Amino acid sequence: MGCFLSFIFFLLGFANWGFWVLAVLFLFIGRASKPSSSSQTVSKNPEIVPDDLDNILQSLSQGEIKDPVTQETFRSGQKVYLCHTHRLAYHEDSWQEMGCRCMVCGHNRNTRDYILPTPIQITGNKTNDLIQWDDLK
């Protein structure tokens, strides 16, 4: 489009009044197409949830991961605050003490609260209950 307008300006000539009309229209249209800084909206980032969220919550409820502030283990049924970016979990009191911010991120944008699930107890199967090779013949 820029080449086309340059060609039109060249044909009309700089002294012709039509040049000035087109120049003003071009400037007006160019400014109208650009969004002003006040009209720009900040797009919200989609919430980032780790793919292994269930595994993280299970590990927390089994006491495998500790609170980074108090070094206490987590128990099932507790409310925890989990930073999805750094996979750090905080007890309620630790979260309040940190000013409701992740100690690594410095903000709470990627942190959500969860109730830890009860770990699933898998009973040991007896070898008599399992399918044997002879059963498949």
N, C-alpha and C positions, 0 to 999 in steps of 0.2 A: 504494500500500500504506500510505503514511503517513496518508492520510485515513481509510482503513478502520480502522486501529489507533486513531486519535483518536476515531472514532465508538464503538468498543468500549469504550475507556477512559471515555468520557462516560456510556455506558449503565451500566457497572458501578459507577461512582461512585468517588470518591477514598477513601471510608472502607471500602469493601468489600475483603476479603482477596483476592478475585479480581483486583482492579486491581494489587495488588503482585506477584502471581504473573505476570501478563502483562507487567508492567513489567520484571521481572527476566529473563523469557524474551526479551523484545524486546532488552534490552541484551546478553544473552549471544549471541543470534543475530546481532546487529549487529556485535559484536566478532569473532565466529568467521568472518564472511564477509570481513573485511578481512585481507589478507595482512600478516604482520608484516614488519618491515624485515629481519630475519635470514633469512626464508624467500624473499625476493625474489631472483630470479636475474637477472643482467645478461645481456641478450640480445646475442650477438655480431653486430656489423654485418656484412652480407655483404661479401665482398671486392670492392672497387671496382677494376675493370680498365678502362682506357681503351678506347674503341671502336677507336681507331686505333693500337693497340699494335704491330701489325706494321709500320705506317708509321714509328712512332717508332724501332723497333729497326733498320729499314732505314736511316733517316737517321743513326742513330748509327754503324752499321757503314760508312757511306760517308764519314764524317768531317765531316758537316755540323754536328754538335753537339759542343761541347767540355765537358769536365769542369769544373764551376764552381769547383772548388778549385784544380786544377793548370793549368787551361786547355789540357790536352793533348787531342788528338783520340782517338777510339776506333777500334779496328781489329776486323775480323771475327774471331770466335773468342774474344774477350775476355769475361770475366765482368764484368757491370756490375750496379749496384744502381740500380733505377729507382723513383722516387717517383711513384706513379700520380696523386696529387693535383696536384703542381706540375710533373710531367713533367721532373724533373731526374734526370740519370744521373751516377753516380759510379764511378770506378775502384775497385778493391779497396783500394788504399792510402789513397785519399781517404776512402772509407767508414769505414775504421778510424780515420783521423785525426779525423773528425767525431764519433767516439764511436758509430758505427752509427746515426746519426740524420740525417734530412733537415735541411739548413741553414735551410729555411724553416718546416717543420712543427715541428721540435724533437722529433720522435719517429719511430719506424720502423713504425708500424701499417700504412701504405699503401705500403710499400716492399718490393719483391721482387727477387730476383736472376735474371738472364737471361744466356744465352750469346748473343752477337751473331751473327746469321746472316751467311753469305757473300753479298755482293751479287750479284744476278743480272746477268750480262753479256748484253745484247741486241745481237746483231750487226746491223749496218745492212743492210736489205734492198735489193737492187738493184731498180730500177724495172722491169726485165724480168720479175722474178719476181712482181710484183704483178698483180692482176686489173685489166685495163683496161676502159674503158667499151665498147669494141668487142667484148670477149669476152662481154658480157651481152646483146648484140643477137641 
